[in-house]
Amino acid sequence: MENGKQTKLDSLHDRMENLVELLDSLDPEKTGVEDIDRIIALLDDLEAQCIKHRLQGE
């Protein structure tokens, strides 16, 4: 795998790990709609980046 692709994969992996840490740290009783909207936006962004990366690999 070329260096640029590996860097992109590493970046995606780091962002996913950060998201998991964020989810683990949330207090369900204190989490509001705005927090959930931000998490959904992060997931949408990660999904788009994964699709883009996969299409570039073809």
C-alpha positions in Angstrom: 0.0 0.0 0.0 1.4 3.4 -0.9 2.2 5.9 1.8 -0.6 8.3 1.0 -3.3 5.6 1.2 -1.9 4.3 4.5 -1.9 7.9 5.9 -5.5 8.3 5.0 -6.4 4.9 6.5 -4.5 5.8 9.7 -6.4 9.1 9.9 -9.7 7.3 9.5 -8.8 4.8 12.1 -7.8 7.6 14.6 -11.0 9.4 14.0 -13.0 6.2 14.6 -11.1 5.6 17.8 -11.8 9.2 18.9 -15.5 8.7 18.2 -15.6 5.5 20.3 -13.9 7.3 23.1 -16.4 10.1 22.9 -19.3 7.6 23.0 -17.8 5.8 26.0 -17.5 9.1 27.8 -21.1 10.2 27.4 -23.4 10.3 30.3 -26.8 9.1 28.9 -28.7 11.2 31.4 -26.8 14.4 30.4 -26.6 13.8 26.7 -28.9 16.2 24.7 -30.2 16.3 21.2 -27.4 18.6 20.1 -24.8 16.0 21.3 -26.6 13.3 19.4 -26.8 15.5 16.3 -23.0 16.1 16.4 -22.4 12.4 16.7 -24.6 11.6 13.8 -22.8 14.3 11.7 -19.4 12.7 12.7 -20.7 9.3 11.6 -22.0 10.7 8.3 -18.6 12.3 7.7 -16.7 9.1 8.5 -19.0 7.1 6.3 -18.4 9.5 3.4 -14.6 9.4 3.9 -14.7 5.6 4.0 -16.7 5.4 0.8 -14.4 7.9 -0.9 -11.3 5.9 0.2 -12.8 2.7 -1.0 -13.7 4.2 -4.4 -10.2 5.6 -4.8 -8.8 2.1 -4.2 -10.6 0.6 -7.1 
